[in-house]
Amino acid sequence: MTGRWLRERIVLFLGLVVLLYTFVPIAVVILMSFNDPASRNVYRFDGFTLDNWANPCVDPSMCSALGRSVEIGLLATLAATVLGTLAAFALVRHDFVGRSATNLLIFLPMAAPEIVMGSSLLALFVAAGFSGQLGFWTILIAHIMFCLSFVVVTVRARLAGMDDNLEQAAMDLYATPAQTFWRVTFPLVFPGILGAALLSFSLSFDDFIITNLNAGQTTTFPMYVWGVAQRGVPMQVNVIGTLMFAISIVIVVSGELNNRRRTRSLTR
């Protein structure tokens, strides 16, 4: 009886173990955001304090790097989402010469190691004469380039799974192409576009290798953390990490609640 009970729940048990293993580092970050360390050279919990949350910008360079990462992430997300969505529509809805090759090439930036892509972009910027001007704009261009593939793949998957009969039905009801797109196509594709945008921002904000190779004297938040770790990580870094995690949870939960609310309204 006990063996049967275990066999029926082994998948659930393994899933819980994997989730626990995944969230342990996050729990450590949250715990350390309330830490009052005796020394910055030893990463352990010495006492509880709220000073880290009350004064997150004790080191002005950290907040400056954070703001720069957010700015680059938002701009890269906007550009990559617009360009990637247009490319996804072209690949799914139109037949043109080189379409198969383009579908293959889209995956190359995703499959290539970051060190290869970062060094290739650096070689491109140097060859173009930007070796002495590496900084904000070269980072932004690099982030747009590697986020673009993820946007195209995500939105294309959403478009490929969409029923074309819905658009044809709208046109049969005398909707213009513009009305069909904004009232039928775009709302159906929007979850994929939003997911691609959130993924792009996460990838841009988190990137270190490509950014480090093309940053020049500019410092982003991951680069700041890497640099300051050599002389002791300030606990305010954990505050930023906890805030980013909380914002991600709020976005995911809000989206799920909105989907459930919409489903209930349609079933009534």
Residue pairs with C-beta under 8 A, 6 or more apart in sequence:
6 13
26 245
29 238
29 241
29 242
29 245
30 238
30 242
30 245
31 45
32 43
32 45
32 235
32 238
33 52
33 53
33 235
33 238
33 239
33 241
33 242
34 48
34 49
34 50
34 52
34 53
35 45
35 46
35 47
35 48
35 49
35 52
35 235
35 238
36 46
36 47
36 48
36 49
36 51
36 235
37 43
37 44
37 46
37 235
38 46
38 47
39 232
40 231
40 232
40 233
40 234
41 231
41 232
43 233
52 235
52 236
52 238
52 239
53 239
55 236
56 63
56 236
56 239
56 240
57 63
57 236
58 234
58 236
59 228
59 234
59 236
61 219
61 224
62 221
62 224
62 228
62 234
62 236
62 237
62 240
64 219
65 219
65 220
65 221
65 223
65 224
66 221
66 224
66 240
68 136
68 218
68 219
68 220
68 221
69 204
69 205
69 220
69 221
69 222
70 205
72 136
72 139
72 140
72 143
72 204
72 220
73 143
73 200
73 201
73 204
73 205
74 201
75 140
76 140
76 143
76 144
76 147
76 200
76 201
76 204
77 147
77 197
77 200
77 201
77 204
79 144
80 143
80 144
80 147
80 148
80 150
80 151
80 200
81 151
81 193
81 196
81 197
81 200
83 144
83 148
83 151
84 147
84 148
84 149
84 150
84 151
84 152
84 154
84 155
84 196
85 151
85 155
85 189
85 193
85 196
87 106
87 148
87 151
87 152
88 151
88 152
88 155
88 156
88 159
89 155
89 159
90 96
91 99
91 102
91 103
91 106
91 152
91 156
92 156
92 159
92 160
93 159
106 149
106 152
106 153
107 149
107 153
108 149
109 117
109 145
109 146
109 148
109 149
110 149
110 150
110 153
114 146
114 207
114 209
114 210
115 209
115 213
117 145
117 146
117 210
118 142
118 209
118 210
118 211
118 212
118 213
118 214
119 213
121 138
121 141
121 142
121 145
121 210
121 213
121 214
122 134
122 213
122 214
125 131
125 134
125 138
125 214
130 138
133 216
134 214
134 215
134 216
134 217
134 218
135 215
135 216
135 217
135 218
136 218
138 214
138 215
138 216
139 211
139 214
139 215
139 218
139 220
142 210
142 211
142 214
143 203
143 204
143 207
143 210
143 211
146 203
146 207
146 210
147 199
147 200
147 203
147 204
150 196
150 199
150 200
150 203
151 196
151 197
151 199
151 200
154 192
154 195
154 196
154 199
155 189
155 192
155 193
155 196
157 192
158 188
158 189
158 191
158 192
158 193
159 189
159 192
162 185
162 188
162 189
166 184
166 188
167 180
167 184
167 185
170 179
170 180
170 183
170 184
171 177
171 180
175 183
175 184
194 255
198 251
202 248
205 221
205 222
205 244
206 222
207 222
208 222
208 223
208 226
211 220
211 222
211 223
212 223
212 226
215 223
219 227
221 240
225 233
225 237
228 234
228 237
